């Protein structure tokens, strides 16, 4: 996932986020961790075909 830039994963769901600013990190924490909502604008949607090479 690092090819997408700085990233974090929320377990146990395995949801991957990219972030660029401290605001992004705070938003991920407040929305996903605290309220259980996805931050769709920061979701990483990997190309899974690359995993099978």
C-alpha positions as CSV (number, residue, x, y, z in Angstrom):
1,X,0.0,0.0,0.0
2,X,3.0,2.3,0.4
3,X,2.9,3.0,-3.3
4,X,-0.1,5.2,-2.6
5,X,2.0,7.5,-0.2
6,X,1.7,7.8,3.5
7,X,-0.9,5.3,4.7
8,X,-2.6,3.9,7.8
9,X,-4.7,0.9,8.3
10,X,-7.5,0.5,10.8
11,X,-7.8,-3.0,12.3
12,X,-9.6,-5.3,12.6
13,X,-11.5,-4.1,9.6
14,X,-8.4,-3.7,7.4
15,X,-9.5,-0.3,6.1
16,X,-6.7,1.6,4.4
17,X,-6.4,5.4,4.4
18,X,-4.0,7.8,2.8
19,X,-3.3,11.1,4.5
20,X,-1.4,14.3,3.8
21,X,-2.1,16.6,6.8
22,X,-2.7,16.5,10.5
23,X,-6.3,17.5,9.7
24,X,-6.7,14.2,7.7
25,X,-5.4,12.2,10.6
26,X,-7.8,13.9,13.0
27,X,-10.7,13.4,10.6
28,X,-9.9,9.6,10.3
29,X,-9.7,9.3,14.1
30,X,-12.8,11.2,14.8
31,X,-15.0,9.8,12.0
32,X,-13.7,6.2,11.8
33,X,-12.4,5.3,15.2
34,X,-14.8,7.3,17.3
35,X,-18.0,7.3,15.2
36,X,-17.5,4.2,13.0
37,X,-17.8,6.1,9.7
38,X,-15.6,5.8,6.7
39,X,-13.7,8.9,5.5
40,X,-14.4,8.2,1.8
41,X,-12.3,11.0,0.4
42,X,-9.2,9.4,2.0
43,X,-9.9,5.7,1.4
44,X,-7.2,3.7,-0.5
45,X,-8.8,1.4,-3.0
46,X,-5.9,-0.8,-4.0
47,X,-5.5,-2.5,-7.3
48,X,-5.6,-6.1,-6.0
49,X,-4.4,-7.5,-9.4
50,X,-0.9,-6.3,-8.4
51,X,-0.9,-8.8,-5.5
52,X,-1.1,-11.8,-7.7
53,X,2.0,-11.3,-9.8
